[in-house]
Amino acid sequence: MIEPNDVHLILSPALKDGEWEGDMKLTIAHAGFPDMSDDDAETMMYAAYKLAASMPFCISNSDVSERLEEYTAELLDEEMEHHKKGAVVEREGNVITLNFDTPCEGNG
Protein backbone atom coordinates (compact mmCIF):
# COMPACT_ATOMS: atom_id res chain seq x y z
CA MET A 1 0.00 0.00 0.00
CA ILE A 2 1.32 3.40 -0.91
CA GLU A 3 0.81 5.97 1.83
CA PRO A 4 0.07 9.61 0.83
CA ASN A 5 3.68 10.76 1.33
CA ASP A 6 5.43 7.65 0.01
CA VAL A 7 7.49 7.52 -3.15
CA HIS A 8 8.34 4.01 -4.34
CA LEU A 9 11.03 2.82 -6.71
CA ILE A 10 9.81 -0.37 -8.39
CA LEU A 11 12.25 -2.68 -10.18
CA SER A 12 10.63 -5.07 -12.63
CA PRO A 13 12.65 -7.74 -14.46
CA ALA A 14 12.51 -7.79 -18.25
CA LEU A 15 11.42 -11.34 -18.99
CA LYS A 16 11.55 -13.18 -22.30
CA ASP A 17 9.71 -16.49 -22.40
CA GLY A 18 9.65 -16.44 -18.59
CA GLU A 19 13.43 -16.01 -18.27
CA TRP A 20 15.20 -12.93 -16.96
CA GLU A 21 17.73 -11.53 -19.40
CA GLY A 22 19.34 -9.18 -16.88
CA ASP A 23 17.55 -5.99 -17.93
CA MET A 24 15.03 -4.32 -15.70
CA LYS A 25 12.48 -1.55 -15.79
CA LEU A 26 12.59 1.10 -13.07
CA THR A 27 9.34 2.86 -12.23
CA ILE A 28 8.70 5.67 -9.78
CA ALA A 29 5.29 5.44 -8.10
CA HIS A 30 3.52 7.76 -5.69
CA ALA A 31 0.02 8.34 -4.37
CA GLY A 32 -0.23 11.74 -6.00
CA PHE A 33 -1.80 13.57 -3.04
CA PRO A 34 0.87 14.13 -0.38
CA ASP A 35 0.04 15.40 3.11
CA MET A 36 3.09 17.68 2.99
CA SER A 37 4.03 20.97 1.42
CA ASP A 38 4.61 21.15 -2.32
CA ASP A 39 8.29 21.93 -1.70
CA ASP A 40 8.69 18.84 0.51
CA ALA A 41 6.85 16.64 -2.00
CA GLU A 42 9.09 17.94 -4.79
CA THR A 43 12.16 17.16 -2.67
CA MET A 44 10.93 13.59 -2.20
CA MET A 45 10.34 13.19 -5.96
CA TYR A 46 13.74 14.70 -6.73
CA ALA A 47 15.39 12.18 -4.39
CA ALA A 48 13.56 9.33 -6.14
CA TYR A 49 14.63 10.55 -9.59
CA LYS A 50 18.21 11.00 -8.34
CA LEU A 51 18.24 7.39 -7.10
CA ALA A 52 16.73 6.19 -10.38
CA ALA A 53 19.28 8.21 -12.39
CA SER A 54 22.15 6.50 -10.61
CA MET A 55 21.62 3.27 -12.58
CA PRO A 56 22.11 4.65 -16.11
CA PHE A 57 24.76 7.04 -14.78
CA CYS A 58 26.77 4.07 -13.48
CA ILE A 59 26.56 2.39 -16.88
CA SER A 60 28.27 5.43 -18.40
CA ASN A 61 30.75 5.90 -15.55
CA SER A 62 32.49 2.65 -14.63
CA ASP A 63 34.61 4.25 -11.90
CA VAL A 64 31.48 5.47 -10.12
CA SER A 65 29.84 2.08 -10.67
CA GLU A 66 32.78 0.26 -9.08
CA ARG A 67 32.78 2.57 -6.05
CA LEU A 68 29.02 2.19 -5.66
CA GLU A 69 29.32 -1.61 -5.94
CA GLU A 70 31.96 -1.63 -3.18
CA TYR A 71 29.82 0.59 -0.97
CA THR A 72 26.73 -1.54 -1.60
CA ALA A 73 28.65 -4.73 -0.76
CA GLU A 74 29.79 -3.15 2.52
CA LEU A 75 26.21 -2.19 3.39
CA LEU A 76 24.97 -5.69 2.60
CA ASP A 77 27.75 -7.24 4.71
CA GLU A 78 26.83 -4.98 7.63
CA GLU A 79 23.15 -5.84 7.24
CA MET A 80 23.85 -9.58 7.16
CA GLU A 81 26.12 -9.28 10.20
CA HIS A 82 23.42 -7.34 12.04
CA HIS A 83 20.85 -10.05 11.30
CA LYS A 84 23.21 -12.78 12.49
CA LYS A 85 23.89 -11.07 15.81
CA GLY A 86 21.36 -11.71 18.50
CA ALA A 87 18.71 -13.35 16.35
CA VAL A 88 19.31 -16.81 17.81
CA VAL A 89 19.51 -16.51 21.59
CA GLU A 90 19.55 -20.19 22.55
CA ARG A 91 19.48 -23.64 20.98
CA GLU A 92 18.39 -26.67 22.93
CA GLY A 93 17.67 -29.80 20.93
CA ASN A 94 15.18 -28.90 18.25
CA VAL A 95 14.06 -25.73 20.08
CA ILE A 96 15.53 -22.42 18.97
CA THR A 97 14.83 -19.25 20.97
CA LEU A 98 14.89 -16.11 18.84
CA ASN A 99 15.31 -12.47 19.79
CA PHE A 100 13.10 -10.13 17.77
CA ASP A 101 14.13 -7.05 19.76
CA THR A 102 15.98 -5.29 16.95
CA PRO A 103 16.48 -1.58 16.22
CA CYS A 104 13.96 -1.79 13.37
CA GLU A 105 11.23 -3.37 15.51
CA GLY A 106 7.96 -1.67 14.70
CA ASN A 107 9.46 0.04 11.65
CA GLY A 108 9.73 -2.87 9.23
Secondary structure as a PSIPRED ss2 file (coil, helix, strand):
# PSIPRED VFORMAT (PSIPRED V4.0)

   1 M C   1.000  0.000  0.000
   2 I C   1.000  0.000  0.000
   3 E C   1.000  0.000  0.000
   4 P C   1.000  0.000  0.000
   5 N C   1.000  0.000  0.000
   6 D C   1.000  0.000  0.000
   7 V E   0.000  0.000  1.000
   8 H E   0.000  0.000  1.000
   9 L E   0.000  0.000  1.000
  10 I E   0.000  0.000  1.000
  11 L E   0.000  0.000  1.000
  12 S E   0.000  0.000  1.000
  13 P E   0.000  0.000  1.000
  14 A E   0.000  0.000  1.000
  15 L E   0.000  0.000  1.000
  16 K E   0.000  0.000  1.000
  17 D C   1.000  0.000  0.000
  18 G C   1.000  0.000  0.000
  19 E E   0.000  0.000  1.000
  20 W E   0.000  0.000  1.000
  21 E E   0.000  0.000  1.000
  22 G E   0.000  0.000  1.000
  23 D E   0.000  0.000  1.000
  24 M E   0.000  0.000  1.000
  25 K E   0.000  0.000  1.000
  26 L E   0.000  0.000  1.000
  27 T E   0.000  0.000  1.000
  28 I E   0.000  0.000  1.000
  29 A E   0.000  0.000  1.000
  30 H E   0.000  0.000  1.000
  31 A C   1.000  0.000  0.000
  32 G C   1.000  0.000  0.000
  33 F C   1.000  0.000  0.000
  34 P C   1.000  0.000  0.000
  35 D C   1.000  0.000  0.000
  36 M C   1.000  0.000  0.000
  37 S C   1.000  0.000  0.000
  38 D H   0.000  1.000  0.000
  39 D H   0.000  1.000  0.000
  40 D H   0.000  1.000  0.000
  41 A H   0.000  1.000  0.000
  42 E H   0.000  1.000  0.000
  43 T H   0.000  1.000  0.000
  44 M H   0.000  1.000  0.000
  45 M H   0.000  1.000  0.000
  46 Y H   0.000  1.000  0.000
  47 A H   0.000  1.000  0.000
  48 A H   0.000  1.000  0.000
  49 Y H   0.000  1.000  0.000
  50 K H   0.000  1.000  0.000
  51 L H   0.000  1.000  0.000
  52 A H   0.000  1.000  0.000
  53 A H   0.000  1.000  0.000
  54 S H   0.000  1.000  0.000
  55 M H   0.000  1.000  0.000
  56 P H   0.000  1.000  0.000
  57 F H   0.000  1.000  0.000
  58 C H   0.000  1.000  0.000
  59 I H   0.000  1.000  0.000
  60 S H   0.000  1.000  0.000
  61 N C   1.000  0.000  0.000
  62 S H   0.000  1.000  0.000
  63 D H   0.000  1.000  0.000
  64 V H   0.000  1.000  0.000
  65 S H   0.000  1.000  0.000
  66 E H   0.000  1.000  0.000
  67 R H   0.000  1.000  0.000
  68 L H   0.000  1.000  0.000
  69 E H   0.000  1.000  0.000
  70 E H   0.000  1.000  0.000
  71 Y H   0.000  1.000  0.000
  72 T H   0.000  1.000  0.000
  73 A H   0.000  1.000  0.000
  74 E H   0.000  1.000  0.000
  75 L H   0.000  1.000  0.000
  76 L H   0.000  1.000  0.000
  77 D H   0.000  1.000  0.000
  78 E H   0.000  1.000  0.000
  79 E H   0.000  1.000  0.000
  80 M H   0.000  1.000  0.000
  81 E H   0.000  1.000  0.000
  82 H H   0.000  1.000  0.000
  83 H H   0.000  1.000  0.000
  84 K H   0.000  1.000  0.000
  85 K C   1.000  0.000  0.000
  86 G C   1.000  0.000  0.000
  87 A C   1.000  0.000  0.000
  88 V E   0.000  0.000  1.000
  89 V E   0.000  0.000  1.000
  90 E E   0.000  0.000  1.000
  91 R E   0.000  0.000  1.000
  92 E E   0.000  0.000  1.000
  93 G C   1.000  0.000  0.000
  94 N C   1.000  0.000  0.000
  95 V E   0.000  0.000  1.000
  96 I E   0.000  0.000  1.000
  97 T E   0.000  0.000  1.000
  98 L E   0.000  0.000  1.000
  99 N C   1.000  0.000  0.000
 100 F C   1.000  0.000  0.000
 101 D C   1.000  0.000  0.000
 102 T C   1.000  0.000  0.000
 103 P C   1.000  0.000  0.000
 104 C C   1.000  0.000  0.000
 105 E C   1.000  0.000  0.000
 106 G C   1.000  0.000  0.000
 107 N C   1.000  0.000  0.000
 108 G C   1.000  0.000  0.000
